[in-house]
Amino acid sequence: MTPDDLRASIPALDESVYLNTGAHGPSPQRVVDRATQFLEYHEYDSPAADGPYPTAFDAYEEVREDVAAFLGAETDEIALTQSTTDGINRIGTTLDWEPGDVVVRTDLEHPAGILPWRRLERDGVEVRVVESEDGRLDVDQYAEAVSGADLVCFSAVTWNYGTRLPVRELTDIARDAGALSVVDAVQAIGQFPVDVHEWGADVVAGAGHKWLLGPWGAGFLYAERDVAESLQPHAVGYRGVREPTSDTMEFEPGAKRFEIGTTSPAPHVALREALQVADEIGLERTERHIADLTTRFVDEIPDERLVSPPEPESGLVSFRVDDPEDTVERLADDGIVVRTIPEPNAVRASFHTFNDESDVDTLLAGLEDNWWQGRQGDQR
């Protein structure tokens, strides 16, 4: 499959220049078809055939295997969740927190990496925030904050600057300090190859609805085997224990213990198809294609407007405009889809494999009309 083939397979691109994959990746037709086919079989045929529960449980295991292979993990190190936020919360609520315990996060986190820890502050848990500069962390400052901490949470690719954080270096520092490392990888997985074992993370949370171009509701959680075995979830359901009707409760081995109860397998079945699409394109090709497009775009942006690095590190590029909300609305009127980000107050464009040079040029032309020349009141 080529990038042009992928572009032609995504119905959402028929009427728009879509540059917002960092928020939601539009699915190819075959991905949505796969979800529909499974749902119809599960609801129409399986009740009188192999049964809805065996059908679902077989699907769960097939998805788990494919996600593990895609991330360089072992099958028993993968739990199926609903989203990145869901995965982070399943870890956060597993630990027995006490007043005086410490969580470290950065000021670059999406709310998925902020709100679960903010909730713990009500119970006396200290949350230390490592400040950044232009999407970068001072590693020495980070190491100082991690000293004495119980858990560290940070993003592999920052959602606001598009910078790549040094994951292995940060997880090594956390491990040396005795802290559990939790990586938000949703902006990384699908943009370039990810091997969670090479990252050295204890936990990695992700989802398929952004760069993997899967549907909503198909999240996943990697938990290193020994780490998973050391944790006993507080939220428990029949999918997370060996024998649900036993008088004693024995958790499933590995990360599967973090799964709870009945959820539709259809989004995760569609995620399997999305992973296949990503493999057919090739993540190395995807990474190169994104780099070509972002470089073409950044080269045309005035330096003082650029928020992201002048040498792009991902498909996320943020830039300053005088009125971000107005700019996004005006671009939308012309069929160009981007978004605002709150901190820093800017506009963010996302470039993926299905985008091409014409999309970059269309965005640049739209910005020239709405921004480059400035505005003296409403001149439309």
VOGU-3710 file (C-alpha; in Angstrom, 3 decimals, decimal comma):
1> mtpddlrasi> 0,000/0,000/0,000  1,242/3,477/-0,896  0,381/6,777/0,801  -1,805/7,584/-2,213  -3,647/4,262/-1,789  -4,240/5,077/1,866  -5,496/8,563/1,012  -7,981/7,147/-1,498  -9,323/4,698/1,108  -10,346/7,332/3,695
11> paldesvyln> -13,837/8,763/3,058  -13,315/11,743/5,406  -10,754/13,164/2,972  -13,239/13,499/0,128  -14,445/16,910/1,288  -11,595/18,307/3,364  -7,896/18,914/3,791  -7,584/17,031/7,045  -4,631/18,066/9,227  -5,817/17,073/12,697
21> tgahgpspqr> -4,675/13,482/13,209  -3,145/14,444/16,561  -6,722/14,744/17,819  -8,439/12,071/15,709  -7,187/9,992/12,810  -9,862/9,391/10,151  -10,278/5,671/9,499  -9,907/3,931/6,145  -13,097/2,337/4,866  -11,765/-1,180/5,428
31> vvdratqfle> -11,189/-0,450/9,140  -14,781/0,651/9,681  -16,040/-2,235/7,539  -14,156/-4,698/9,729  -15,834/-3,336/12,863  -19,242/-3,499/11,202  -18,719/-7,057/9,970  -17,658/-8,266/13,391  -20,496/-6,487/15,172  -23,052/-7,976/12,807
41> yheydspaad> -21,639/-11,472/13,261  -21,429/-11,056/17,034  -25,018/-9,841/17,340  -26,758/-11,735/14,514  -24,949/-15,052/14,131  -22,879/-15,919/17,193  -25,827/-16,277/19,635  -26,974/-19,380/17,738  -23,481/-20,502/16,721  -20,312/-20,435/18,832
51> gpyptafday> -21,813/-17,989/21,350  -21,262/-14,254/21,967  -18,826/-14,762/24,845  -16,481/-17,236/23,130  -16,584/-15,060/20,019  -15,653/-11,999/22,043  -12,949/-13,714/24,070  -11,324/-15,184/20,948  -11,306/-11,681/19,461  -9,749/-10,178/22,576
61> eevredvaaf> -6,873/-12,660/22,425  -6,242/-12,099/18,718  -6,103/-8,353/19,264  -3,800/-8,755/22,264  -1,367/-10,773/20,156  -1,319/-8,233/17,329  -0,886/-5,225/19,627  1,961/-6,997/21,434  3,729/-7,753/18,163  3,290/-4,163/16,987
71> lgaetdeial> 4,851/-2,784/20,188  7,620/-5,353/20,596  5,977/-6,733/23,736  4,958/-10,174/24,959  1,294/-11,083/24,672  0,782/-11,299/28,427  2,141/-7,752/28,801  -0,853/-6,213/26,998  -4,224/-5,230/28,442  -7,083/-3,960/26,293
81> tqsttdginr> -8,562/-0,648/27,457  -10,888/2,011/26,072  -8,367/4,860/25,710  -5,046/6,266/26,849  -6,761/8,015/29,753  -8,432/4,763/30,726  -5,101/2,948/30,733  -3,348/5,558/32,861  -6,225/5,512/35,337  -6,111/1,724/35,632
91> igttldwepg> -2,531/2,017/36,835  -3,143/5,074/39,008  -6,017/3,410/40,829  -4,105/0,162/41,308  -1,505/1,574/43,663  -2,172/1,941/47,394  -1,567/5,648/47,780  -0,857/7,243/51,136  -0,393/10,873/52,199  3,142/11,944/51,409
101> dvvvrtdleh> 3,524/9,699/48,348  4,906/11,507/45,302  3,930/11,588/41,617  6,060/13,425/39,073  4,727/14,698/35,750  5,843/17,332/33,280  4,103/20,548/32,317  3,859/19,139/28,772  1,182/16,576/29,534  -2,217/16,217/27,955
111> pagilpwrrl> -5,066/16,164/30,517  -4,820/12,352/30,315  -1,519/12,678/32,144  -2,688/15,395/34,545  -6,174/14,693/35,845  -5,575/11,206/37,326  -2,826/12,626/39,524  -4,722/15,791/40,381  -7,397/13,556/41,869  -4,791/11,989/44,169
121> erdgvevrvv> -3,856/15,372/45,592  -7,163/15,277/47,496  -5,768/12,298/49,382  -2,507/13,994/50,320  -0,373/12,761/47,439  2,233/15,288/46,323  2,355/15,983/42,574  5,617/17,511/41,392  5,561/19,245/38,006  8,776/19,437/35,981
131> esedgrldvd> 8,840/22,671/34,026  9,925/22,667/30,390  11,256/25,160/27,867  10,089/25,043/24,241  8,967/21,455/24,642  12,230/20,308/26,231  13,048/18,997/29,686  16,141/19,736/31,698  17,200/16,196/32,567  19,000/17,248/35,749
141> qyaeavsgad> 15,890/19,094/36,934  13,818/16,024/36,075  16,162/13,735/38,012  15,967/16,023/41,039  12,150/15,938/40,941  12,080/12,152/40,584  14,244/11,594/43,657  12,031/9,992/46,290  9,031/9,721/43,939  6,728/6,730/43,645
151> lvcfsavtwn> 5,570/7,223/40,052  6,577/9,275/37,022  4,294/10,070/34,078  5,413/11,718/30,837  4,635/11,721/27,108  6,839/10,135/24,460  5,783/12,832/21,985  4,400/16,069/23,395  0,939/16,970/22,178  1,521/20,726/22,170
161> ygtrlpvrel> 5,063/21,079/20,777  5,462/17,818/18,864  8,833/17,220/20,505  10,143/13,748/21,255  11,225/13,285/24,848  14,223/11,011/25,585  12,099/8,108/26,806  14,870/5,643/27,640  16,881/8,218/29,551  13,832/9,300/31,545
171> tdiardagal> 12,740/5,745/32,376  16,270/4,827/33,461  16,338/7,777/35,849  12,939/6,763/37,235  14,058/3,175/37,744  17,247/4,252/39,529  15,074/6,369/41,839  12,725/3,468/42,542  9,781/5,114/40,764  7,297/3,426/38,441
181> svvdavqaig> 7,443/4,940/34,934  4,210/5,486/32,976  4,552/6,692/29,381  1,728/8,310/27,414  2,530/7,071/23,904  -0,641/7,943/22,011  1,104/10,612/19,910  3,975/8,276/19,075  2,471/4,912/18,158  1,651/4,935/14,457
191> qfpvdvhewg> 4,051/7,765/13,600  7,257/5,749/13,870  8,396/2,316/15,105  8,004/1,845/18,867  9,607/-0,954/20,869  8,422/-0,740/24,459  11,194/-3,007/25,708  13,802/-0,683/24,194  12,068/2,216/25,912  12,568/0,472/29,262
201> advvagaghk> 9,224/1,741/30,521  7,263/-0,027/33,234  3,927/0,976/31,703  2,956/2,409/28,300  -0,559/3,635/27,550  -1,906/4,221/24,055  -4,941/4,087/21,801  -5,773/3,459/18,172  -7,891/6,477/17,248  -5,077/8,883/16,401
211> wllgpwgagf> -2,024/7,937/14,311  -3,136/4,317/13,875  -6,354/5,531/12,186  -8,510/3,158/14,192  -11,899/3,769/15,794  -12,655/5,267/19,181  -12,775/2,815/22,080  -9,707/0,723/21,193  -7,073/1,528/23,797  -4,240/-0,651/25,029
221> lyaerdvaes> -1,884/-0,809/27,978  1,574/-2,346/28,129  2,786/-3,376/31,577  6,157/-5,075/31,915  5,523/-8,593/33,158  7,200/-8,337/36,578  5,630/-4,930/37,170  2,168/-6,240/36,274  2,594/-9,238/38,555  3,471/-6,929/41,457
231> lqphavgyrg> 0,217/-4,968/41,165  -3,259/-5,905/42,386  -5,965/-3,817/40,710  -8,651/-2,188/42,825  -11,181/-2,369/39,981  -11,839/-6,060/39,382  -14,022/-7,945/36,932  -14,358/-11,387/35,431  -11,864/-10,717/32,620  -9,093/-9,933/35,103
241> vreptsdtme> -9,244/-13,072/37,264  -8,523/-16,716/36,569  -11,799/-18,127/37,900  -14,607/-15,596/38,384  -16,809/-17,937/40,445  -14,085/-19,204/42,763  -14,278/-18,550/46,523  -10,780/-17,091/46,273  -9,648/-14,380/43,873  -6,586/-15,051/41,745
251> fepgakrfei> -5,667/-12,402/39,210  -4,846/-13,294/35,632  -1,101/-13,383/34,969  0,499/-10,301/33,481  -1,322/-7,226/32,234  -4,581/-9,012/31,548  -5,462/-8,478/35,230  -6,195/-4,828/34,390  -9,147/-5,770/32,198  -12,503/-5,618/33,937
261> gttspaphva> -15,765/-6,647/32,293  -17,924/-6,746/29,208  -16,922/-4,374/26,409  -17,632/-4,560/22,687  -14,725/-6,220/20,876  -15,671/-4,433/17,631  -13,390/-1,372/18,104  -10,444/-3,607/18,952  -11,177/-5,903/16,016  -11,087/-2,797/13,826
271> lrealqvade> -7,802/-1,840/15,510  -6,329/-5,119/14,238  -7,214/-4,006/10,717  -5,704/-0,578/11,354  -2,468/-2,202/12,534  -2,428/-4,206/9,306  -2,803/-0,999/7,299  0,083/0,573/9,218  2,239/-2,473/8,486  1,314/-2,416/4,793
281> iglerterhi> 2,399/1,220/4,535  5,468/0,634/6,725  6,304/2,725/9,769  9,702/3,702/8,390  8,018/5,029/5,253  5,424/6,800/7,394  8,141/8,477/9,460  9,972/9,671/6,316  6,778/10,891/4,669  5,769/12,874/7,752
291> adlttrfvde> 9,260/14,394/7,980  9,099/15,532/4,341  5,717/17,217/4,804  6,498/18,911/8,104  9,808/20,218/6,761  8,049/21,647/3,704  5,574/23,401/6,007  8,024/24,672/8,629  10,350/26,097/5,989  7,608/28,553/5,033
301> ipderlvspp> 6,693/29,730/8,546  8,289/32,889/9,959  10,645/31,949/12,780  8,892/34,174/15,286  5,612/32,338/14,660  6,941/28,805/15,106  6,241/27,029/18,419  7,495/23,567/17,441  11,179/22,891/16,636  12,519/24,335/13,360
311> epesglvsfr> 13,618/20,789/12,541  10,354/18,870/13,113  10,470/15,773/15,308  6,965/14,490/14,620  3,865/15,175/12,556  2,671/17,766/15,083  3,577/21,358/14,231  2,299/24,276/16,329  2,551/27,933/15,404  1,386/31,283/16,770
321> vddpedtver> -1,278/33,427/15,186  -2,910/36,598/16,445  -6,277/34,897/17,007  -6,051/31,071/17,073  -9,791/30,430/17,383  -10,636/32,787/14,545  -7,894/31,331/12,339  -9,111/27,774/12,873  -12,693/28,772/12,115  -11,695/30,623/8,947
331> laddgivvrt> -9,610/27,691/7,733  -12,528/25,358/8,454  -14,719/27,531/6,250  -12,267/26,714/3,452  -12,345/22,983/4,237  -8,996/22,912/6,075  -9,112/21,107/9,431  -6,590/22,054/12,141  -7,058/22,828/15,828  -6,083/25,208/18,608
341> ipepnavras> -4,031/24,187/21,616  -4,328/25,932/24,981  -0,737/26,012/26,200  0,966/27,681/24,490  -1,958/29,474/22,857  -1,418/28,437/19,262  -2,697/26,514/16,253  -1,551/22,939/15,646  -1,439/21,120/12,329  -0,905/17,354/12,113
351> fhtfndesdv> 0,669/15,733/9,049  0,287/12,004/8,429  0,933/9,461/5,688  -2,325/10,173/3,888  -1,455/13,852/3,554  0,528/15,101/0,577  2,321/18,219/-0,610  -0,901/19,717/-1,932  -2,305/19,659/1,622  0,722/21,565/2,881
361> dtllagledn> 0,417/24,134/0,128  -3,326/24,541/0,709  -2,744/25,205/4,414  0,011/27,709/3,642  -2,261/29,523/1,194  -5,064/29,581/3,750  -2,733/31,004/6,378  -1,513/33,658/3,983  -5,102/34,789/3,502  -5,960/34,733/7,221
371> wwqgrqgdqr> -2,717/35,477/9,026  0,380/36,392/6,975  -1,096/39,662/5,748  -2,643/40,529/9,122  -6,126/41,806/9,684  -7,549/45,261/10,183  -10,989/44,307/11,448  -13,088/41,872/9,453  -12,242/42,257/5,777  -14,094/39,241/4,425
//
